[in-house]
Amino acid sequence: MGRLTGGDPSLLRRINSAVVLHALRGAESPTLTDLTRITGLSRPTVEGVVDGLMEAGLVVESAPEEGEARRQGRPARRFRFRAEAGHLLGIEIGPHRVAALLSGLDGRIFGAGSREVPEAASADERLERVRMTVADVLRRAGVARSSLRAVGVGSPGIVEADGTVRLGTALPEWTGLPLGERLRRSFRCPVLVENDANAAAVAEHWKGAAVDSDDVVFVMAGLSPGAGSLIGGRLHRGFGGAAGEIGALHLLGRDVTPEKLLSTTGEPLHPLDEQAVADVFALARQGDERAQAAVERFLQRLVHDVAALVLALDPELVVVGGWAAGIDGVLEPLRRELARYCLRPPRVVLSMLGEAVVATGALRLALDHVEEELFAVEGTVTARR
Amino acid sequence: MGRLTGGDPSLLRRINSAVVLHALRGAESPTLTDLTRITGLSRPTVEGVVDGLMEAGLVVESAPEEGEARRQGRPARRFRFRAEAGHLLGIEIGPHRVAALLSGLDGRIFGAGSREVPEAASADERLERVRMTVADVLRRAGVARSSLRAVGVGSPGIVEADGTVRLGTALPEWTGLPLGERLRRSFRCPVLVENDANAAAVAEHWKGAAVDSDDVVFVMAGLSPGAGSLIGGRLHRGFGGAAGEIGALHLLGRDVTPEKLLSTTGEPLHPLDEQAVADVFALARQGDERAQAAVERFLQRLVHDVAALVLALDPELVVVGGWAAGIDGVLEPLRRELARYCLRPPRVVLSMLGEAVVATGALRLALDHVEEELFAVEGTVTARR
C-alpha cells in the first residue's frame, strides 16, 4: 500500500527530479521540449530540475545534432546523464581474505583485488588489509578516491543500520566493532555495511543464480548456516538486521553445537577450520562409519535449518553457497528433504558467483544507494497509514 | 530500490491521478487553482484528471463557500472526495464459525454478523452460511450489494493468488477448493482471499496489538501453529502463498505430530477438538503429571516453531493469537525461551482483537485493494532492474 503524501513541496521537487532524470536516461539527448512532453511537467518545472541536476554534475549539455546546426537560429539545447560522474566500491571482509571490486556509476566492474588475512588477525590488522587492497585497486585503475560516491561492505555478523557489528563470532574482535565508522575514516562518501549472506543474496540476484527470481533465500552453508533473503526483489534485513540467522536455533538452544555435530572424536571442531571439516567429509566418502554418521547429522541439521527458513519465508528459489556448498552431496539431500518438509518446495541451486559473491553484492548495494538517491521516489512518496 | 519508468504516458496519467486524488483528500474542498498549486502539475493536466475522477464517481463538485457566492462573477468550482462512493466486506470462514464485517470506503465498520458452522460441514454448507451471513449484514445496514467495491476473505490454508485453496487440512473439502471463484458468483466486485493468519497480522497492525510496529509476526497458536508476517508494514505472503506455515516442519517431517504431542493417552487428539486440548491443560494445572509433561512438550514445540520464524524474519513484535493464546502460561515461556534462542529477541504480546481478528484483517485487505487502485503509485512507478 503506497500513497502520495500530497502537498509537500520538497517531496514534489524530489519526485519531479527523479522523473526528469529517468527520462534523461531513457531518451537520446532530449531537449527541454522533449522532457516537458515525456514527463507531463510544466516547462518551468523541467528547467528548474535540469539546472539543479547540472549543478550536481549529473547532467551535462550535449553537443547539438548535426542537422540542427545548419538550421536558422540557435539550436535547442540537448542534455545527457553523466554515467562517469562517480565510482563505487564493493568490499568483502571475511575470515580468510579481504577483497574489493571497483565500478563506475553504471555498475560495470573494471577493477578488482584481494588479500589473504590470517583467521586470528585482530580487527586493526584486518582493516589495514582492507585499506591496502582498496589503495591498490584504485591506483591500478587510475581512479581518484575523491570520485567514490558510495562504498558497500559485506562481512559476517549482525550489522546495525549505522554499520556497527552487533554480534559477529566468526571474526576476532568483531562483536561491537563500529565497522562503518572505522571505514568512513578512509572514505568521504557513504559506507554501507551489510551482513555477508545478505550481500551474497543481492549478488546472486544481480548477476548469479537468482537473476530470474525476486524471492530468494541465499544459504551461507557452513558449520552454522546463515542466510540472506530477497523478498519481492528487496533485501530483507529484519527489524534489527538479524533476519536469517537460523543457525542460532541450535547454537543458543539446547541442541548439540555444530562443531560437535560434525566431530568424529567427541572433541568439537574449530568453527572456522574448513580443512578439518573437509577431512571428515573425505573420511565419510572412504567409508568411515563415524565420519558418515557425522556427515549425516550435519546434513540433517542443515536440512532442518533451511526447511525452517523456507517455511517461514516461502521463497521461489534457494541458492546454496559458502564452503559446505562445495562438498559433494549437499544439494541432493537438501532437495529431497525440502520436498518432504515444505508445502511448496522451492528450487534449490548452487551459487554461481563463487568467492566473488560477497564483494559483488556489496558493490550492488553501493550502486543501489546511489541510484536510490538519484532516481527513487519510493520510500519518500509512500507512507503507510 | 524504486525507479520511475519514465516515458510511459499511461503510467504518468496514473501517477498524476493519484497525486490529485491525494491532494483532494488532504485539502478542504480545493479549487482547480488550489490543486494546480499543491501538485505542481499543469492546469490542463489537473482539469483532465478531475474530470476523469468525477466520471468515476469518486469526486464531486461541492457547494461554493458562502463568501464566494456574494463576490462578483462566477465563483471558482470546488471539489471533494466521495467517501460514501462504495462499501467493503471483510469475511472470516473458520472451522467453527463464519463472520462478516461491513464498512464504507473510509474503513469505518457499521455492520457485523456471524453464524456457527459445524466442524464437519461440507464446503457447500459452509459457503451457504457465508451467503446467509452476508445477506443479513447488508440488509440490516440497508446497503445494496451493488455498492460493494471489494470483499476480503480470511480462511485457513495456503491460498493461491486467484483465491484457490492449494492446501487446507483444517476444513473439510477445503484443499483444491476454488474459493475465490465460488465467492465471486455472489459478488460483482473483486474478492480477495487470504490465509487467516495473514489476515490476522494485517488486522493487529490496523487496529490491534501491532499498530506501532511495521515488522510483525502474528502466530496463530493451535496444535499446529501457522503465522502471518508483516515486513515493513506489508503482508509477506511468500512466493506461493505458503509463508509462515511453520507447523509443517513437524507435520511433514519425522517428528511426532502435534495431536500426539499433547495427548495423555497415547491416542492422538482430534486437531480441531479444542475442548480435549483445554482438558489436558486443566489436568496439568491440577497437578496431573502426564498432562504436565504433555503441556511441556506442546510449549517446547511452540517455542521452537516461533523461534524459527523469529530467526528467519527478525520481527520487532510477535503477536500471539489463536486458541492456544487463551491458555494460561503460553506467553511467559515464549518470552523466556525466545530470549534464549534469538540473537535479538522481539517483544511478545497477546492478540487484542480476539475472535474478530480474521474478519477485521479481511476488511482491511479489501480497503487496501480499493485504496491501491485509487491512490497507489507504488508497484506501478517502481520496477527493479
Interface residues (C-beta under 8 A of the other chain):
Chain A: M1 G2 R3 L4 T5 G6 G7 P9 L12 N16 A18 V19 V20 H22 A23 R25 G26 A27 I38 T39 G40 L41 S42 T45 I158 R166 L167 W206 D214 D215 A227 S229 I231 G233 R234 H236 R237 G238 F239 G240 G241 A242 A243 G244 E245 I246 A248 L249 L252 G253 H304 A307 A308 L309 L311 A312 L313 D314 P315 E316 R340 Y341 C342 L343 R344 P346 D368 E371 E372 F375 A376 V377 E378 G379 V381 T382 R384 R385
Chain B: M1 G2 R3 L4 T5 G6 G7 P9 L12 N16 A18 V19 V20 H22 A23 R25 G26 A27 I38 T39 G40 L41 S42 T45 I158 R166 L167 W206 D214 D215 A227 S229 I231 G233 R234 H236 R237 G238 F239 G240 G241 A242 A243 G244 E245 I246 A248 L249 L252 G253 H304 A307 A308 L309 L311 A312 L313 D314 P315 E316 R340 Y341 C342 L343 R344 P346 D368 E371 E372 F375 A376 V377 E378 G379 V381 T382 R384 R385
